[in-house]
Structures are given as C-alpha cells and as structure tokens.
Amino acid sequence: MSKRATLAQVAAYAGVSIATASRCFSNPELLKPETVTVVRQAASALHYKAPRILERDLSMARVAVFTQLFNHQGGTERLRGISNALRAWPHELILHDVTDSKSSVGYVKKLLATKRIEGLIFSGVPILDEVARNIQRFELPTVLIDIDDSGFSRVLTSEKKGCELAADYFNKSTATNVLFLGARPSAIEINPGLRLKSFRERLNPEKRSASIELLVYPHSLEAGVEIRKLLKSKKKIDAVFADSDMLAVAVYTAAQELGISIPKDLMLIGYGDCDSAGQLALSTVRTHLDASGRRAVEILRAHEHSNAPVREELKPELILRSTT
C-alpha cells in the first residue's frame, strides 16, 4: 500500500512553500485565486486529503460572543437565545468570558488578524474604542446587546423603563417601607447606578423618603447575611425591588427561613425574568433576555444584505406572579 501524500509533497508539486500550501486549506481567502487553484490541483493529483484540523469548512460560520459567563444578570438566558437562533445556520459558537474592560482587546485583534470569524456579538459588556476601531476597519458584522453605540447594530431593553414599571406598581400598592436591593457596581458595568436612580426617582415622594437601599455582591455569602439582617430589623420592610432575579431569589429564601409571608407581609419584584423567576413564580420585570439573543443573531445574518446599523428596542414588561 502506497503512503499518503504529505503537505510538503503537495507544496513541492505546486511549486509553493509549505506555509502557502497550508494556508490554501485553512485560509484560502488570504491567497490569490490562481495560487489556490494550483495547490488544490496538486492535492488532487497526489490524492492528498487535508487533516480536519487544517481544512476550513467555508460553509461553517464562526460567531464569537463576548459576555460575562458567570454574572447575575441573565447571561445564560441570552446565550440560550443566541444558540437557539444559530441552530438553523451551520456554525461554530465561540464564547469569550470578559473579566475586565480590556480583556477583549487582544482576543478581537487575534480573530480579525486570522480572518477566521464571520460575526461578533457583545452581550452586556462594554466595547472599548480600540476594539470598535479594529472591528470597523475590518468591516466585521457586529451586534451589541444592551450597549447603545450608534456605530453598530444593537438590541436594547430600557433599564430605566423597566425600573419605572416596578416603582409604578409599588406607588399604587399599600407598601410604605420599600427596599431597593442592588448589586455593587463592577469594573465592567455599562450603566452603574442606573436602576437604583430610575427606581427611586419614580417612587412617590413619601415612599421615596421612607425607602432603603442595600448594595451587595450577589455571589457572596455576605449578601444573604445582610438581607436577613435587614428583614429582621425594627424598620418593617414590606416591599422589595431587587435589581436581578438572583437577588430576588435570595430575598425569597431569606423570607421563608424567617417565617415572613410573601406577599402578605412582603411584596417582592425581581428584574430580568430569568428561569429561576418562572420556577419560583416570582414577580419580575421581563427584559426579554432570550429574545434579545435571538434577535441579535437575526440582525447579524441580515448584515449579508445591508451594512447599515440597526437599533432595535424591546419593551420591558412587568410580570406579576405570586410574590405581589
């Protein structure tokens, strides 16, 4: 049995370097068409089969998503929407966990330099000027989720309007001592303090003056301790607006442990409408997490026909369940 031809033999037969022959299979768009033709003819003549790791399937779209994988603001639900929308489109989904505001710079440059990417989605994380310039220079289709940058297509859900819906509900209720429970701002938060500000400004003056604020680290053990301490305090809290469903679940759990009846003694509204909110029948502000991910992919695909930036805003909804 004859040995299989090697890449070096194909390169020699075609009269090109091994690097050029390799690039013909992995990144043919970087070469002149006539060079690609010569190398592939040589491969055919020698019955050469490129390894799968080397040969790029040009029918397979590569989409990179930049997000915080382990945040408390519904990143999982957004990723599910993105993944579900991509199922009908042959693809490879690349996830990059953004841990700080500069961590995406080098990775984006690498993707752009190798030209092994067909689209980018930035989900709930800031896009630095340096990253934006590189993307626009290479004209790479890009969609932002909850980042209102006019240079790119984006899908938005108004945090301000969502928090106002919760405030409007409490304004009409019998609640007198309202707690705003929020996350301490992170280094890569896009609009730090916006939810608290929007909620407080919408509350009636008398309820605003009696309201309390508590900012915690959602993933910390101290968060649960602080919540229990406040619920047990002499100032009887009768309503809570949590700026994420994760924090709303923490309040729900603490109330159960302390024997506080929800909603009889304590009304509770979360934010996001994550899976946990539906499972526990928590009232919450629906921000269309899954839908925003799906819509981002649809806009990304539409870039094939139009490069004009699209701005689409999804309206938040107040979903009332058993905690109000």
N, C-alpha and C positions, 0 to 999 in steps of 0.2 A: 504494500500500500504506500503510495507516494505521500510525502509530508505536505501539510497545508502550507500555502504560500504565506510569507510574513509581510508585515507592513514595509520592512526595509526592501524586500524584493519588489513590491509594488512601486515604491518610490524610485528605485533604480530603473525599472521598466519604463516608468513615465518620465524619467529624467528630472525629477524634483527632489527636494530634501525630504527626509523622514517627517520633519515637522510640518511641512506643507501637505504631505500625504495624510497625516493625522488630522490636520485641520479640515481637509476635504470632507471627512466623515463627521467631525464634531461641530465645526462652524463653517460650513461651505459659503455662507454669505460674506465671509471675510476675504474670499479669494475671487479672482477673475473667473467668469463663467467658463472660459476656454480651458483654464487650468483644472477646474473641477471635472470637466468632460474628459480630459486626457487621463487624469488619475483614475476615474471610475472605469474608463475603458481598459486601463491596465489591470485594475482589480478584477474586472470581468474576464479578461484574457487568462489571468492566472488563477481564476476561481477562488479569489480571496473573499473571505467573509469577515467584516469588521466586528470586533467584540461589541457586545451590547453597551458596555460602559463607555465605549468610544463613539459609537454611532448615534447620532442625534436624530430622533424622530421629529421631523419638522411639522408633522401634523399634531403634535402634542404641545399644547400651550402651557407655558410656565408662568404662574402667577404667584407673586410674593406678597404676603400680608405682614405688615408691621403693626404690632399691637402689644399690650401688656397681657401676657398669658395668664397671670395669676392675680388679676386685680379684683375689685369688688363691685365693678360697675357693669356687669353683663357681657364681658368679653367673650365668654363661652357661647352665649346665645348668638352673638354677632357672627362668630366663626362658623357656627352651625348654618346660619343663613347663607354665608359665603360658600361653604362646602356644598350645600344642597343645590344652590344655583349653578355651581360648576359641574354637577354630575352629568348634565346633558352635553357637556363640552369636554372633549378629551383634554386632560390637563394634568399638571403636577402642581400641587399646592405647597408652597414653601412658607414656613412660619418663622418670623424673626421676633424674638422677645425683646422689646425695647425696655431696658432697665434704667436708662438715663437719657437726657435730651440729645446727647451726641453719639449714642451707640449705633444709630442707623447710618451715620455718615459713611464710614468705611465700607459697610456692607452694601449700601446702594452703589457706591463707586465701583465695587467689585462686580456687581451684577451688570452694570452698564458697560464696563470695560470688556467683559466677556461676551456681551450680547446674547446671553443665554436666558433671557427673560422677555416675556411679552406684555406684562402688565403689573402694576403695583397698586396695592390698597393700603392706605394708612388708616387704621381704625382706632380713633380715640387717643392718638398720640400726636404730639406736635411735629411739624415738618420744618426743619431748620432752613434758613435761607440758602446755605451751601448745598443742601440736598435738593432743594427746589431748583436751583440753577442748573445742577447736573441733570436732573430729570428733563427739564425744558430744553437743555442743549441737545440731548439725545432724542427728544420728541417721543418719550416713552409714555404710553397711555397710563394715566394715574387717576385714581378716585380717592377722595378723602371722606371719612365718616366722622361727623361731628367736629369738623375743622372747617371754618368758614374762610377759605383762602380763594380769592377771586381768580387766581392764576390756574386753578384746577377745577375739574368737576367734583362735586361734593354732595353728600346726602346728610341732611341735618335734622335734628329734632330739638326744638327750642327748650333749653333748660329753664329759661325764665318763665315761659308759658306753663310748663309742666308744674313748677313750684307754685305758681299762682293758682292753679286748679286746686291744689291741696289747701292753700290758705283760704280760698273762697269757701271750701267745704267747712272748714273749722269756723269761719266767720258766721256761718248760718247755724252752727251747732250750739249746744249748751256748754261747750268746753270753755273753761276760764283760765286754766294754767296749762299753756301749751309748751311742749319741749321740742326744740329743733335739735335733732341728733345727726351730726355730720362727721365726715372723715377729715382728719387733719390734712392740709394741703401737701401733696407730694411734689417732688422736684420736677416732674414732667406733667403736672396737671395743666390743662389748657385754660380753664376759666376758674381759678381758685376763688372760693368765696361767693360765686355767683348764685348758687342755690340758696344759701343762707340769706343773702341780701334780697333776692327776689321774693322769698317766702315772707321774710319779716316786713318788707315794705308793703306787701299786700294785706297783711293782717290788719284788722280794725285797731285803732289806736289803743283802746282799753285792753285788748287782748295782747297787743304788742308789748305794752308796758309790763304785763304780768308774765310774759314768755321767758323761757330759759333756754340757754344754748349749751350744748355739750359736744366738744370735738374730740374724737378718739382715733386710735389706729385700729381699723376694722379687724385686722387679723390677729391682734394681740389679746392675751388673756386679760390684760388690764381693762379692755373695753367692757367685758362682761361685768367686772367688778364695779366699774364706775356707773354702769347702767343700773345695777342692783342698788347701789348706794343712793342714787338719785330717786329711784322709785320708792325707796323706803323712807325718804326724808320727810320732814314735817310739812313742807310745802307740797300739798297733794297735787300731783300731776294727773290730769285727766285726758290729755291728748298728746300724741307723739307723731311728729313728721320726721321720718328717717330718710336721709338723702341717698340711701341704697337699700335694696331688699335684703342684703346681707345684714345690715344693721337692724332692719325691721324684724328679722328673724331672731336676732339677739334680744331685742326687747320682748318679743313674744315668748321666748324661752324663759327669760327672767321673770316675767309676769306670772307665768304658770308656776314657777318654783316658789314665788312669793304669795301665791293664792290670790292674785289680782285678777278680777274677771274682765275679759275683753269681749265685747266692747262696753259692757255695763259700767265698769269703773274706769276703763282706759280705752280710748279710741286710738287706733294705730293705722297710719298710712305710710307705705314704703315708696320706693322710686325705682322704676326700671321695668317691672313685671317680668322678672327672671322666672325660671322654672320653679324655684322654691316658693315664690309668692303664690303661684297657682296651686301647688301641692298643699300649702297650709291655709289656703283661702284667705290670704292677706289682701286687704285693700291696698292699691298702689297706683302710681302714675305710670301708665304704659307708654314707653318710649320707642316701641317698635324695633327692638333690638334685632330680632331675626329678620324682619322685613328690611331693615336698613342694610344688612349684609347682602341679602338677595338683590336689592336694588343697586347696590354698588357694582355687583358683577354685571348686571344688565347694562348699566351705563358704560362699564369698561368694554363690553363687547360692542356697544354702539360706536365706540371710537374708530372702528373699522370704516365707518361711513362718514363720520364727522369729528373734527378735532376741536370744535367749539366747546368751551367749558359749559357744563350744565349744573345748575343749582336747583336741588330738589329738597323741599322741606316737608317732613312728615309731622302731622299734628299730634301732640301728646293727648292722651285720654285718661281721665280719672276712672279707674275700675274699682267699683265698690263691691266688697265681698263681706266676709263675716266679722271683720275687725273694726267695722264702723257702723 
